[in-house]
Amino acid sequence: MAKRKGVSWRDVKTELLEDGEFAKAVKEIEPQYELISQIIEARIEQKITQDELAQRVDTKQSNISRLESGEYNPTISFLKKIAEGLNMELHVSLKPKLH
């Protein structure tokens, strides 16, 4: 397969983040993205499917899918169930803003 020439994602991301509004939007969703990434990573590391996790937390697979895709804004109690289903603990914290 021939190597394709183009712009790297890193270059595109850097350019996009130079836009103040875009950078602000990214910053706003960052905590949600980080948490979702941790959930997906833990589930994959434990070699369990979305359906298996759903069974562990007494919910539907579609709810896990929506959570992992970012289409669902979960409650703290639901996130606690997810953590328990992954044999983990949920920790929520507030930090001072960095200017």
N, C-alpha and C positions, 0 to 999 in steps of 0.2 A: 504494500500500500504506500503510495507516495505521500510525503509529508506535505500537508496543506499550509499555505501561507495565510496569515490573517492577523487579527488583533487578539492578544491574549485576554483572558477574563480579568486578570490582575490590572491590565492597562485600562480596560473598560470600567472596572470598579473604581479605580483611582479617579478617572475622569468624572464619573457620575457623582462621586462623593465631594467633588469640588462645587457642585450645585448645592447651595445652602438648604433649600427646601427638601431636596432629596436626602441629604445627610441627616436632616432633622427627622424625616420619616423613618429612616433606617434606625436611628437612635431610639425612636419610640417603640419599635417592634423588637428591638434587640433582646430584652428580657424574655419575651414569649418565645422567640426563636431559640435562644439558649436552652430554655427548659424543654422545649419540644425535642431538640437535638439530644439532650441528656436522656429523655425517655426512650427515644428510638434506639440510641446507642446501647442503653441498658437491656432493652428487650432483645436486640440482636445478639449482644454478648451472651445472654442467657439462652439463646437459641429457642426463643418462644415466638409464636406467631401472634398477630393481633387478636385472633380468635382465642388463643390460649390465655392471653392477658385479660381479655374481656371476661372469660369464664372465672378467672381468679378474682376479679373485682365486681362480679355480678352485674355486668352490663352487656351491651351488644357490641359485636365487632365493628359495626358502622360507627359507633361512638368513639372507639379507639382510632379508627381511620380518620374521622373528622378532627380529633384532637391532634393527631400526628401531622395532618395537612395544614393545620392552623385555621381551620374553618370553624372551630369551636372555642369559645371562651369559657374555660372550665372554672368551677368554684374551687375554693381551697379544699373543701371536704372531698371533692372528686379527685383532686391531685393527691390528697393524702391516701385515698384508696389505691390510686395508681402506684404510688410509692410502695405501699404495703404489698401490692400484687407483684412488685418487682423485688421484694425483700430489701427495701431501702427505706430511708427516712426522708421526709420532706422538711426542708429548712427554708424559711422565707425571711428576708431581711431588708431593711431600708438602709441606704447609705447616703452620705452627703453628696450633693452634686459637685462635680469638678468643673470649675470654670475655665 
